[in-house]
Amino acid sequence: MKGGWLVVVALLGCGTKQEAPAPAGSAASTPPPKPASGACAAATTPVQLAQGKLHLFSADNGGAYVTEDVAQGDRNITRLSRIDGKGTATQLASDPLSIAFVVPIGDFLYYRAMAQLKRVPKAGGSDASEVKITGVPLGDLIGGDASQLYFVRRDKGVYRAPLAGGAAEQAIKQYASAFDGKRFISLRDQKVEVITLDGAATTLATIPKGIFLELPLAFDGSYVYYATKEPGTNAHTGIQRVAAAGGDPQTIAPGEDAGLIGVGGGFVYWSIRRATTEVHRAPVGGGPVATVACLRTGGAIDLAATAGGVYFTDQTEDHKGTALLFSAAP
């Protein structure tokens, strides 16, 4: 999930809720990208929702949260929008700084703009506001709960700060890749671990020596999903999952690898990095693997799964931008 992340100088179109035009050059009626050359037959036809210089950070049942870099006069700005599965775009914020690590927490989107933190209502209707964090520099946002925002500082563990702003403090000393509101997930030293808020770590799975644990992972609150392979070969162990409560790992898609991975609506989705460039899905408990889309690139650039389906991006046909696509869950 790739994901995700501020004194405002300029905010455009955010004072009132509006159905903004889709990002530049985009249209829900635009045909989806032509598949890459090679043997690839998708079980579904994804819908192209938008295209431009887009970055997909996260998604929920309201839609995908994307940023777009656009020129405005002699400078560039970054727009943050929500685009639903029908291609309706709502512009939420605009910033002269690059937006990254867009994370939905409750009714707000939190995001990082350089070293600053902002939040904006997911429904729109209000300008983005700065959330002042003190004590330590802001890191990579990974999620939040009812009162706290959590972010990672490389080699320094996970920190938390009040959602409304204030002093940050170290939450756990370990590095974490994901947070579900109650627990952190960590991939380190050939282990998949779950870490509680008090820092207690439980090893869920240990990857045998000689097998490479790929970094993409997904967490649905009950299971952690990940991929493994044999280093230096194309022998992929497959997409696996292990229960957060403990137990033996289960292979749900043998022989598959993942460039990106996401889970939602009873399915796990992933992009593959082979001669054929595809997005696949399978039931979370294992079952038939279906090809969702054939791509131009070596796998989806960004991918975010929801209960209603999967959003992902691919290069545009002229290779000068990205296209946002959506495939509904069956």
Protein Blocks (a to p, Z undefined) as FASTA:
>chain_A
ZZanbpcfbdghklbccdddddehiafklccddddedjdddfbdcddfbgcjdddfbdcf
kbccddddddehjbccdddddddfkopacdfbdcfbdcehiacehjbccddehjbccddd
fkgoiacdddddehiacdddfbdcfkbccdddehkapadddfkbpadddfbfbdcfbdeh
jaccddeehiacdddfkopacdfbdcdehiacdfbdcdehjaccdddddehiabdfbjcd
ddfkbpcdddfbghiacfbdcdeehiacdddddfbdcdddddfkbpadddfbdcfbebdf
bdcddfkbccdddddfkopaccddddddZZ
